[in-house]
Amino acid sequence: MLPGPIQRHKTAIRRGDFSRPVKCLLRDGLVAAGVTFFDYGCGRGEDLELLAGDGVPCSGWDPAHRPDGARAEADVVNLGYVLNVIEDTRERAETLRAAWGLCRKVLAVSAQVLVAGRGKNPVEFGDGVLTSRNTFQKFFEQSELKAYLEAELGTEAIPAGIGTFYLFRDEERRQAFLANRYRRREIVPRRRIAELRTEEIRQALEPFMEVIAGLGRVPDTDEFPGAAALVERFGSLKRAFAAVQRLTGTEAWDDIARRRREDILVYLALSRFRKRPAISLLPLTLQRDMKAFFGAYTKACAEADALLFKAGDAAAIDEACKRATVGKLLPDDLYVHQSAIDSLEPLLRIYEGCGRAYLGEVEGANLIKIHRRTGKLSYLIYPEFESDPHPALLRCVKLNLRTRQIECYDYAESSNPPVLHRKETFLHPDHKLRAKFAKLTEQEEKQGLLEDASGIGTRDGWARRLTEKGFALKGHKLVKSRPDATVGRPEAD
């Protein structure tokens, strides 16, 4: 027997920041000024207040806290942590369909997701649990939530994060989003362009170069607003690009084209997990990409499929890890900073992309651990990676790609969490902080602090090593410790 009516309104919490699903929407560029937003089940309305302050036209409705709010159509609709508090399965489905009916472009749905290692033993109730506050919580599995959304709405659910999915209204918009997820941003080659004596020509060519860098190829006339003027001056856009290459060289542009081709292969390989769309359903720009880089869509798909198949080969992943030019290679794993993932070869980008295709982005994860032979990925969260010379691990989310099992290791309450050393090894050689981190490592190696690595892997173990050697840290500098000094967390830089 229930102790009383289920108190759904008690699940609305007060926050001082955006909710997790809204953070995802902002991160992915789906919510911005000029994009209308509706929050279905807005709770106390913190997201609405914050978005309005950023110039986003928004409104919301909540049965307990904003019952008089109009349920209005919007470009983006958010159904954040609503489904998991509805104990009636029929009402749950009706709520989902009602929110879907209001969105013009994309619906974001978030719900509580079960992760191994979290929580205590709750009281079972229906297909969820009844909490001590007499609220209901339905805990989904990540794959279960995806399957539920797709079954109810008849469209693909794209993971944005653990427990958060996007559902797009049309295929073209969905494919554009997915392709952009694996698209790298390029730096425009500019050697000698400034030497052009004619300012008018330089001003015409620079925006043209920006477009080519973004596409990796010469644009069609409708893809570049200034096409008519360039065609009149040079005869065609291809001739205009030839002029650009004479000024800047060809090597950098060839590299941009190669990287863009790789990005498309990663996108196509990962789209194989879903029903890959016909080429006519792709955005026109992507259709042109297929012809320019591969000759035909079928050839592009065949090449991507071969790479995806190879990503399931543990020996191939192991060899790719050995070839990696970024990251820290250990006997069983390759550790790479999030900012360097795009510098891995396509096979490893696809392997890591398989994790994101299932989990979405893991909030706060800045190190990725590629398990070389076991079919696993770990997303590691070090909140103070840049500021702390030896940052502590806050959380680890491990995904078994073969079984789809998720495990979470949380060190938030640990007094002795794992810490990092040799931070520069995780970064791309061009990273702005690499030299700073490397200088500290050089100092620590010179003083013998990094010998016997088995004794320094935790905060306490590292503190003991510093004390034994008579050193302390001042920001990212190693200094002699005073006899009366207490070894603790380093001072900020």
C-alpha positions, 0 to 999 in steps of 0.5 A: 500500500502506498503511504499517500499520493505520489509527490511529483512536484518534489522532484523539481530541484533548485539550481544556479546553473543550466540543467544538463540537457540545456547545457547539451543543447547550448554546447551543440549549437541547437539553442541560441539567440533567435531559436525559439525554446519551450521547456515542457515540465520546466519545474521552477523555471531556472533554465528559462530565466537564464536563457532569456537573459542570453536573448533566447525567446523561450517559455515553459509549462509545468503542472505544479510550478507553472500550470497557467503557462501556454503549451506552445510550439517552438523550434526546440522543445526540452523534456528534461527529467520528466518521463522518469517521475511519471509512474503511469506508463500510459501517461508517460507515453502521452507526455512524450508524444505531446512534447514531440507534437510541439517541436518544429526542429528538435526534441531533447529528452532526458531521464535518469539512467542506471549506471553500475556503481551508483546508489543504494537499494531503493523500494521497487514500485511498478517499473521504477522505485518509490523514494523515501520522499514519496516520489517516483523514479524510473531508472532506465538503461541507456539503450532502454531509453533510446529504444523507448523513445524510438518506439514511441515516436518512430524516429531515431534518438541521437545520444547527446549525453548519458540519459539525454537524447535528441530527436530531429523532425527531419532527416536532413537536419539530423544528418547535418548534425551528425556530420558536424559532430565529427568535423574538424575546424581548419586554419586557413593557409595565408602565406603571401596573401597579404602581399597582394598589391590589389586590396580589392582582390585580397578582400575577394579571395580571403572569404573564398579561402574561408569557405574552401577551408570549411568544405575542403573543396572548391564550392559550387556557386550557390555555396559562396555568396561572392561567387559571381564577382570571382567568376567575372574576375578569374573565369571560374571558381576553380581558376580563382582557387588556382590563384589562391594556391599560387599564393599560399602553396598547395600542401596545406590545402591538400592536407585540409582536403585529406582531413575533410575526407577522413571526417566524412569517413568517420561520420559514414562509418558511425552512421552504419549503426543506424539505417544509413540514409539514401543520398537524396536525404542528405544535405546538398552540401554532403551530397556534393562532398561524396562526389568530390571526395569519393566519386560516388556515395556507394564507394564512400560507404564501402570504404567507411564500412571497411574501417568500421569492421576493422574497428572491431578487431582488437589487434588492429586497434592495438596496432593503431594505438602503437602508431598514434602520434598523440597521447600517452601509450601504456602497455594496455592503454592509450590515454589522449586528452579530449582536445587531441582526439581529432588528431588520431587516425580515422580508425581510432576516431571511429573506435572512440566515436562508437563510445559517443554514438552510445553515450553521447558526450560525457560531461566534463570528460577531458581524458579518454582512455582507449583500452587497446585489446579489451573493447573498452573506453573510459572517459575520465573527468579531471576538473582541474587538469589545466590549473593543478600540476597533479590533478585528482580524478573526480569520476570515470565512466567506463563503457564496454563496447562489446556488452554496452555495459556502463560502469561509473567510478566516483571519487568525489568523496575520496580523501585519497583520489588518483592523481596525474603526472606528466600531463604534457604527454596527453596533449597534442604537441601544439597545445598551448600548455604543453611546454609549461607542463613539460617543464615541470615534468623535467624538474620532477624527473631531475629530482627523482620524484617520478621514479617508482611510479607505483608509489605516487599514483594517489594524492597521499602517495604523491604528497609523501614523495614530495616530503621525502625528497624535500620539495613542494609545488608552487603552481607548476614550479617545483620548489624546495620545501621549508622544514616547517611547511605542510605539504598540501595542495599547490598554490595557484600559478 
